Amino acid sequence: MNISLGPLLYCWQKQQVSDFYQQVAASNIPLVYLGEAVCSRRRELKWGDYLELAQMLKQAGKDVVISTLALIEAPSEYTELKRQVDNGEFIIEANDMAAVYLAKEHKLPFVCGASINNYNRASLDILARFGMQRFVMPIELSKAWLGQVIQDKPAFEVEVLGHGYLPLAHSARCFTARHKQLTKDSCETICRQYSKGLLAQTQEQQPLLRLNGIQTQSAACLDLRSELADMEQMGVDVFRVSPSSMECIANASALVDSINTPSALQSNTVPLSAEQCNGYWFGEAGLTMQLGE
């Protein structure tokens, strides 16, 4: 099993992003997703900047995948998507069916992201014929579902988001801007103020969601590290860590070490905490924290 670092889903300052990926380059993380996957109005980094980072990571020995937007809304975004797909060097993570279409038209391999609703084996087999090399399981599905889907060894690889804030939904509206009484077209990239999203709570002060621009995330951090051994036995190929801080690099690096140490893998337990969740994996409400079976 491999460990991957998913795309950075937050709007950080350009220098902070550069520092982050310099540390990633120096780490033992083998597989890195890179690119703006949430909102095209986040212009701290241009396409050329991401391409330079991708080349730097490749020179450091990383397998690099370019992540695309999960919601294509404008012709300009589609034009940018074409540039990403036809970059000539790196495969893409298709987070929208427009990206799947372009990759298929160019006869290029791709990874299918979790924002594409793949709910059965028949759909996955079709996408594999289009050129899909790996798919990221939709976050709301369960271990039982995945076991049925890959019961017969598929021609594609399987990736599971195992650690990070769950990307629950995307909207044409920006809730972070709306919270600040700003329109989406004049948002001032206000999401830069919230490096891990804006926490939303219930009236009873229970953490519920994180507003990350047009993306809605879970308030609690998904943690499936205790399931690594079971995932490997099932046939999961990649365990994804979704970054939200510099500390995520160390966490992902530790996981790379642990998968090569069976005793560490078996003893890797997750402490119960109000800030953690894993319910979807067990077929329960996503915000709950279940003990491993």
Phi, psi and omega in degrees: 000142177258158171250132178241155172250116182290174179294149176289119187266359184251164181263096178258159174298151185304316182295323179295320178296316180298315179298320180300311184284339171295320177291323177298318180299326181276356182271180177262012179291123188275335189230124186230128172263140190216134175139167178276113184251357186250301189217129181289346179282352175278101188247025175301320177240136175270173178302320179298325178295316179296322180294321177296318178296320180298318180292323177297317179293322178297318178296335177276004176093013181270147165277123187245135177236133179272117180272138182254169180299145178275347182217104178270118187241343188222154177304324180296325179290325178292322177297317177297321178300320178300319179296321180294315182295319185262044183280344174082001185221322187240144174283165183249157164261110181278113180255006179212149183295339175298321178292322176300314180301313182294319178297318179296317180298324180271000181056045181248144177290156180205163170257139179263118184285168184290342181283351174268128189283083176264104187245004178204163184293326181299316179296319181295322179294323176297314179296325177297322177293333177285341181126006180292125178268330184206148174234146177263122185298132173308137192292340184271359181269169192246170174301318181297318178299313182296321179300321179290320184292324183253021179302315170268121187310118182280169178276358182240161177274163182237131177236139181235130172291117186246344181206129179137176179282132186289127173280100189277322186198161172233149183225154173290343179262153177256111183284334176293315177298318181297323178300329180264015181059037177245153174274161180296321181289340179234049189282344182059021184046051186295341181294347175298339181284348186235093188291344176231027181084167181261116184290130175247135183240161174283174177296339177270013178067026175270124177303132185236308186220167169237129177268119182235072185068236179275358181258139173252129181242170173286149174287322181272154180271124174298134178219105180246025181298330179290347182261005183304314182297317179295320179298316180297320179293324178293330183113015175292133185267328186221133175253117185264137170252124178266116188285143175222359179194170177298329182296338180298333179295315179295320179298314180294321179296321178296324178293322177302317178294319187291327182291343177266003180233095185309320182295321178292324180295317181291327185266004183286098183252160182245120178291141177293136182202147178293343182267005181239156178210158175199015190302321182303319182301328181262010179076021180248181176302135188299329185279356181275163177242111183258147171286148179296153182282000000 
